[in-house]
Amino acid sequence: MEREKKIDLEVKVSVEEMKKIGEYCREKGLNFSEWMRELALREIAKDEQKKN
């Protein structure tokens, strides 16, 4: 079983962008950190498939 480790990342966004992101996450019932992790891993998987 893999162990998870919490890391701090800095994301630069405007106030308007943060409002949009916050509203979206609330509407969809998403946890921002988990959502960003899933998006990143999905993009990595796409790139790996293109390489193969």
Helices and strands as residue ranges (DSSP letters): H 15-28, H 32-51
